[in-house]
Each structure stands twice: as C-alpha cells, then as structure tokens.
C-alpha cells in the first residue's frame, strides 16, 4: 500500500530529517538515500523496516545538518578544496564556461568538510536517527492503515456482489434442469412424432442433473466468502491468506463454468471471475 511518513528531530549532534514513502509492491523492497556518514546505518535501517512492514517498495531519505554545538568538530580540508578548485578552473577553461567558482561550490564535494571523531559516535547518531525513523514509520503506517480501511470497504462491497452471483447460480442451476427436461421432451417428440417414454426422459434428466450438479461448488464458494470476511476482521497479517482463498474461489468458479450449459449461469460465473481478479490485484498489496 502507499503511504508517507516524516519526522524531524533537533539534537546536540545536529538536525535529523527522515522521510519514508511506500508504493505498492508484492514483496518488501527498501532503498535508501543517506548522508555519507550515515551509510554505516543502512543495514540497521533495513532491518528495522523489515520488522515493521511486510510488503511495499519503501524509499528512505535521511537528511542531516550539523548543529552549532557540534560544528566545532568539523574542519575544512584545504588541500582537497584547492585540488577541486584547480580542476574546476581547468574544466571551466576547457568548456569555455561563464561565471565564477564560489566557496559553496567547493563545499559540495566529498572530503572538503571533514568531521572529527566525536561526530562519528555511531551509538549516539543511531539513537537519534532511530528515534526519527520510528516517528516517520508511525506516520507511514497510519496512512497505510487509513488506505487499508478504504480497501477493506471496497472488498466487502465486492464480496456481497459475489455472494449474490453465487445465489443466482444456485437458482438458475435448479431451473436449468427443468428447462432441459422440457427442451429434451419437445425435441424427441418433434423427432419421433409421438410422446417420449417418461422413464427414459427422467433417466436422461437425472444423468444431466448429476453431470451438471454444481451445488457442492456453490457451498464451498459460500464458505470461501465467509473465510474472506473473517480474514478482513483479523488484526494479523492476512495478505497470503487472502491470496490463497482467492485461488480456491477461482478454482470453484472454473468448475462451475465447465459444468454448466446455461447462459445465465455462465454470465454469473464471468462476473465472479471479474471480481476475483479485482480482489486479487488488491490483495497483492495487503499485509
């Protein structure tokens, strides 16, 4: 599911900004954009998100600004700055570029600003970063929960429509046998120009009724609907369970379709399959 969470924390070490966004994805996939001094925490960030989120393509952005209290721990590498400046002047002449080279340009390059040892206190940095990450993930999950509630309502609506389709199938299955009896009797009597033997007629009808009986499939489908509704009310992760139930629903619908010759039943089964496919698309993004 989609979502977004953001958190900002000001501390003695600096100002931390964490943004976490997610889009639909069948599996969990995490990508990060971290400041150079935070690259050491990439595995910890992914491990934390793996404990909080089951599915989705997550993007994590971490911004960091040095506070005045910790700025003294940073120095400017003058040799690196001179080397970059010399290369920029050479490149400017070679490409015949206009404009000057400002100090801000040099500060963007790696190794120009170097942090002191005290700034790289991993435990201290991670403690603040994790706090910001936790807040951002809470915002993300709140948005995903809201989207999940809307999705559950949509699913519930579709399940009720599917229930009506199954009831229509059951109704037409009973009528279908009666229609077949009348149709068969008329065809035989038109062909032979005399009444058909009642015993023979009933035997043919019974054979068709047995061959096209879909009552068990309908009963199981009702059961799958009940299981799906029950899963939607669960507080546990249900994505895989929903997918399994939908597979079983599709199996029953295929069997109904293969057994029937009635147009009305075929139409109802097609509607069932359409709803199953829509539910399957949504279930791919449910945790």
Beta strands, then each sheet from edge to edge (+ up, - down):
strand 1: 3-10
strand 2: 14-23
strand 3: 28-33
strand 4: 56-66
strand 5: 74-76
strand 6: 113-115
sheet 1: 1+ 2- 4+ 3+
sheet 2: 5+ 6-
end
